[in-house]
Amino acid sequence: MRDAGVDTGRQEKQTRIRFAMLSIIFVNVVINYMDRSNISVAGTAISGEFKLNPVQTGLIFSAFGWTYAALQVPGGILADRIAPRILYCFSLVLWSVTTVLQGLIKGFIVLFGLRLATGAFEAPAYPTNNRIVTSWFPIQERASAISVYTAGQYVGLAFLTPALVTLQYYMGWRGLFVITGLVGIVWGIAWYFLYRDPFEHPRVNNAELDHIKKGGGIIDKGTGRITGNIPFTWSDLRNVSSHRKLWGIYIGQFAVTSTLWFFLTWFPTYLVKYRHLEFIQSGFLASIPFLAAFTGILFSGFLSDYLLKKGISAGIARKTPVIMGLFLSISIIGANYTNDPAWVIFFMSLAFFGNGIASITWVFVSSLAPGHLIGLTGGVFNFIGNLSSIVIPVAIGYLVKGDNFSPALIFIGCMALLGACSYIFLVGKIEQVKI
């Protein structure tokens, strides 16, 4: 433990431990999304082996989201009260064990149950990510930090999708689940030894702690928590559910994740079954939109922080990239008007690039949430956002008719338009909600 702000009589060179902590969150996110999306790679093989129709396939794709969304509020409460070092370790190891077990199942019901379990164990992950960034990073660096760890979901999928497709090609879909699960178990143990909160890290110095605190980083000496040991009350939940600007970002997050969940579930099946691409070829082509989204999120985060440092208002610096990205995501509908695979991938990449630009949305939780309810606000935000993980896969299953996937893409485009309108008309001025 140390006291930030102690005058040592000389200028102390600031350490940069916060960036090391950000790098291991990045790895967490890569593994998190690998274990969400491996089902999309295996989807065609699973539906063939178990003889699933599109609606049943949609239910398998959505199962993760049922528990993941339902447990976001409890996950946010846990993130406010349990040290990330411990919470993330348990969460990561447990969801990875369920991933391994998915490679051993023999039927629809058991697979559905294990996907529910995976969603439950992953639920605390993103509220904890936000808690860590709010703790380690000052406000003027926060959008960049969020964009870096969020980019993990895109860059991981961009580079891992061809690898996962190849892995399944040689080892089958069961081997795919076993190996990805084992990777997570090993990393979950490593996390416990690598992560510390700011005041607990042996290598962080007073200059870096001063920089974090003066910039609005919320760290609590002695407890290792953001808020201290404040008991949960139902009035807290009412407070974070009764403000228009918070509902603006909640609805906006549903829209952003709607596009994401199409790519995490139906996209490989769309390329193979509805665009008739070869399985291996689809794996490499599917990586292109993820690279586009990766580029978009990094561009958005660093641009937003740059504008803020230049004195541009938070409303413009934070909201403009999100609104612009959501409008760009509507371009996914363009894939309905071409039969050329190159143009299909172009429209998919353009839409997902826009989705990446819009994906700095977690910065609004840090900016708008009451200081002692950041974890809970993040839980509600992620709960409503990830209702899309239930709605989108199932809705697509119902909207697809024969070989006609067009209604599904129109539906995704409409969700992006809804999100843009939410940020334009509901969010308003970027300032902390007072309760």
Backbone hydrogen bonds, N-H to C=O, Kabsch-Sander energy under -0.5 kcal/mol:
donor,donor_aa,acceptor,acceptor_aa,energy
4,A,2,R,-0.6
6,V,3,D,-1.0
8,T,6,V,-0.8
12,E,10,R,-0.6
19,F,16,R,-1.1
20,A,16,R,-0.8
21,M,17,I,-2.2
22,L,18,R,-1.9
23,S,19,F,-1.8
24,I,20,A,-1.4
25,I,21,M,-1.6
26,F,22,L,-2.2
27,V,23,S,-1.5
28,N,24,I,-1.9
29,V,25,I,-2.4
30,V,26,F,-2.2
31,I,27,V,-2.3
32,N,28,N,-2.7
33,Y,29,V,-2.6
34,M,30,V,-1.9
35,D,31,I,-2.1
36,R,32,N,-0.7
37,S,33,Y,-2.5
38,N,34,M,-1.4
40,S,37,S,-1.3
41,V,37,S,-1.3
42,A,38,N,-2.2
43,G,39,I,-0.9
46,I,42,A,-2.8
47,S,43,G,-2.8
48,G,44,T,-1.7
49,E,45,A,-2.5
50,F,46,I,-2.9
51,K,47,S,-0.5
52,L,47,S,-2.2
57,T,53,N,-2.6
58,G,54,P,-2.4
59,L,55,V,-1.9
60,I,56,Q,-2.1
61,F,57,T,-2.5
62,S,58,G,-1.8
63,A,59,L,-1.4
64,F,60,I,-0.6
65,G,62,S,-0.8
66,W,62,S,-1.1
66,W,63,A,-0.8
67,T,63,A,-1.0
68,Y,64,F,-2.1
69,A,65,G,-2.5
70,A,66,W,-1.6
71,L,67,T,-2.0
72,Q,69,A,-1.6
75,G,71,L,-2.4
76,G,72,Q,-2.6
77,I,73,V,-2.3
78,L,74,P,-2.5
79,A,75,G,-2.1
80,D,76,G,-1.4
81,R,77,I,-0.7
81,R,78,L,-1.0
82,I,78,L,-2.9
86,I,83,A,-1.0
87,L,83,A,-2.5
88,Y,84,P,-2.3
89,C,85,R,-0.7
90,F,86,I,-2.2
91,S,87,L,-2.5
92,L,88,Y,-2.9
93,V,89,C,-2.2
94,L,90,F,-2.4
95,W,91,S,-2.4
96,S,92,L,-1.7
97,V,93,V,-2.0
98,T,94,L,-1.9
99,T,95,W,-1.4
100,V,96,S,-2.1
101,L,97,V,-2.1
102,Q,98,T,-1.3
103,G,99,T,-0.6
103,G,100,V,-1.4
104,L,101,L,-1.9
105,I,102,Q,-0.7
111,L,107,G,-1.9
112,F,108,F,-2.7
113,G,109,I,-2.3
114,L,110,V,-2.4
115,R,111,L,-2.2
116,L,112,F,-1.9
117,A,113,G,-2.0
118,T,114,L,-2.3
119,G,115,R,-2.0
120,A,116,L,-2.0
121,F,117,A,-2.3
122,E,118,T,-1.7
123,A,119,G,-0.8
123,A,120,A,-0.7
125,A,122,E,-1.9
128,T,124,P,-2.0
129,N,125,A,-2.4
130,N,126,Y,-2.5
131,R,127,P,-2.0
132,I,128,T,-2.5
133,V,129,N,-2.4
134,T,130,N,-2.5
135,S,131,R,-1.6
136,W,132,I,-2.6
137,F,133,V,-2.4
139,I,215,G,-3.1
141,E,138,P,-1.8
142,R,138,P,-0.5
142,R,139,I,-1.3
143,A,139,I,-0.6
145,A,141,E,-2.1
146,I,142,R,-2.8
147,S,143,A,-2.5
148,V,144,S,-2.1
149,Y,145,A,-2.2
150,T,146,I,-2.6
151,A,147,S,-1.9
152,G,148,V,-0.6
152,G,149,Y,-0.8
153,Q,150,T,-1.6
154,Y,150,T,-0.6
154,Y,151,A,-0.7
155,V,151,A,-3.2
156,G,152,G,-1.7
157,L,153,Q,-0.7
158,A,154,Y,-2.8
159,F,155,V,-2.3
160,L,156,G,-2.5
161,T,157,L,-2.4
163,A,159,F,-0.7
164,L,160,L,-3.7
165,V,161,T,-2.6
166,T,162,P,-2.4
167,L,163,A,-2.7
168,Q,164,L,-2.6
169,Y,165,V,-2.2
170,Y,166,T,-1.9
171,M,167,L,-2.6
172,G,168,Q,-2.4
175,G,171,M,-0.9
176,L,172,G,-1.6
177,F,173,W,-1.6
178,V,174,R,-2.1
179,I,175,G,-2.4
180,T,176,L,-2.0
181,G,177,F,-2.1
182,L,178,V,-2.0
183,V,179,I,-1.9
184,G,180,T,-1.5
185,I,181,G,-1.9
186,V,182,L,-2.0
187,W,183,V,-2.1
188,G,184,G,-2.5
189,I,185,I,-1.5
190,A,186,V,-1.8
191,W,187,W,-2.6
192,Y,188,G,-1.1
193,F,189,I,-0.9
193,F,190,A,-0.7
194,L,190,A,-1.3
194,L,191,W,-0.5
195,Y,191,W,-2.5
200,E,197,D,-1.3
201,H,197,D,-1.1
201,H,198,P,-0.8
204,V,201,H,-0.7
209,L,205,N,-2.0
210,D,206,N,-2.8
211,H,207,A,-2.1
212,I,208,E,-2.3
213,K,209,L,-2.6
214,K,210,D,-3.0
215,G,211,H,-1.2
216,G,213,K,-1.5
217,G,212,I,-3.1
218,I,134,T,-2.2
219,I,217,G,-1.0
220,D,225,R,-0.7
221,K,219,I,-0.6
223,T,220,D,-0.9
224,G,220,D,-1.8
225,R,220,D,-0.5
230,I,228,G,-1.7
236,D,233,T,-1.2
237,L,233,T,-1.0
238,R,234,W,-2.1
239,N,235,S,-2.5
240,V,236,D,-1.9
241,S,238,R,-0.9
242,S,239,N,-0.8
247,W,243,H,-2.1
248,G,244,R,-1.9
249,I,245,K,-1.4
250,Y,246,L,-2.0
251,I,247,W,-2.6
252,G,248,G,-1.9
253,Q,249,I,-2.0
254,F,250,Y,-1.7
255,A,251,I,-1.8
256,V,252,G,-2.4
257,T,253,Q,-2.6
258,S,254,F,-1.1
259,T,255,A,-1.2
260,L,256,V,-1.5
261,W,257,T,-2.8
262,F,258,S,-1.3
263,F,259,T,-1.7
264,L,260,L,-2.0
265,T,261,W,-1.0
266,W,262,F,-0.5
267,F,262,F,-1.9
270,Y,266,W,-3.1
271,L,267,F,-2.2
272,V,268,P,-2.3
273,K,269,T,-3.0
274,Y,269,T,-0.8
274,Y,270,Y,-1.1
275,R,270,Y,-1.1
277,L,271,L,-2.2
282,S,278,E,-2.8
283,G,279,F,-1.4
284,F,280,I,-1.3
285,L,281,Q,-2.4
286,A,282,S,-2.6
287,S,283,G,-0.6
287,S,284,F,-0.6
288,I,284,F,-0.5
288,I,285,L,-1.1
290,F,286,A,-0.8
291,L,287,S,-2.0
292,A,288,I,-2.1
293,A,289,P,-2.4
294,F,290,F,-2.3
295,T,291,L,-2.2
296,G,292,A,-2.2
297,I,293,A,-2.5
298,L,294,F,-1.8
299,F,295,T,-2.3
300,S,296,G,-2.4
301,G,297,I,-2.4
302,F,298,L,-2.2
303,L,299,F,-2.0
304,S,300,S,-2.6
305,D,301,G,-2.1
306,Y,302,F,-2.2
307,L,303,L,-2.6
308,L,304,S,-1.9
309,K,305,D,-2.4
310,K,306,Y,-1.5
311,G,308,L,-1.5
312,I,307,L,-2.4
317,A,313,S,-3.0
318,R,314,A,-2.6
319,K,314,A,-0.6
319,K,315,G,-1.5
320,T,316,I,-1.4
322,V,318,R,-0.8
323,I,319,K,-2.7
324,M,320,T,-2.8
325,G,321,P,-2.5
326,L,322,V,-2.3
327,F,323,I,-2.2
328,L,324,M,-2.0
329,S,325,G,-1.7
330,I,326,L,-0.7
330,I,327,F,-0.9
331,S,328,L,-1.7
332,I,329,S,-1.7
333,I,330,I,-1.9
334,G,331,S,-1.8
335,A,332,I,-1.4
336,N,333,I,-2.0
337,Y,334,G,-1.8
338,T,335,A,-1.0
343,W,340,D,-0.6
344,V,340,D,-2.3
345,I,341,P,-2.5
346,F,342,A,-1.9
347,F,343,W,-2.6
348,M,344,V,-2.3
349,S,345,I,-2.7
350,L,346,F,-2.7
351,A,347,F,-2.3
352,F,348,M,-2.2
353,F,349,S,-2.4
354,G,350,L,-2.0
355,N,351,A,-2.0
356,G,352,F,-2.3
357,I,353,F,-2.2
358,A,354,G,-2.0
359,S,356,G,-1.4
360,I,357,I,-0.6
361,T,358,A,-0.5
363,V,360,I,-2.3
364,F,361,T,-1.7
365,V,361,T,-0.5
365,V,362,W,-0.8
366,S,362,W,-1.3
367,S,363,V,-1.7
368,L,364,F,-2.5
369,A,365,V,-2.1
373,L,370,P,-2.3
374,I,371,G,-0.6
377,T,373,L,-2.9
378,G,374,I,-2.6
379,G,375,G,-2.0
380,V,376,L,-2.4
381,F,377,T,-2.8
382,N,378,G,-2.5
383,F,379,G,-2.3
384,I,380,V,-2.7
385,G,381,F,-2.2
386,N,382,N,-2.4
387,L,384,I,-1.0
388,S,385,G,-1.2
389,S,386,N,-1.0
390,I,387,L,-1.3
391,V,387,L,-2.7
392,I,388,S,-2.3
394,V,390,I,-1.3
395,A,391,V,-3.1
396,I,392,I,-2.5
397,G,393,P,-1.7
398,Y,394,V,-1.7
399,L,395,A,-2.4
400,V,396,I,-2.3
401,K,404,N,-1.7
402,G,400,V,-0.5
404,N,401,K,-2.5
405,F,403,D,-0.9
408,A,405,F,-0.7
409,L,405,F,-1.3
410,I,406,S,-2.1
411,F,407,P,-2.1
412,I,408,A,-1.9
413,G,409,L,-2.1
414,C,410,I,-2.1
415,M,411,F,-1.8
416,A,412,I,-1.7
417,L,413,G,-1.8
418,L,414,C,-2.1
419,G,415,M,-1.9
420,A,416,A,-2.0
421,C,417,L,-2.1
422,S,418,L,-1.8
423,Y,419,G,-2.0
424,I,420,A,-2.0
425,F,421,C,-2.7
426,L,422,S,-2.2
427,V,422,S,-1.1
428,G,423,Y,-0.5
431,E,429,K,-1.2
433,V,368,L,-3.6
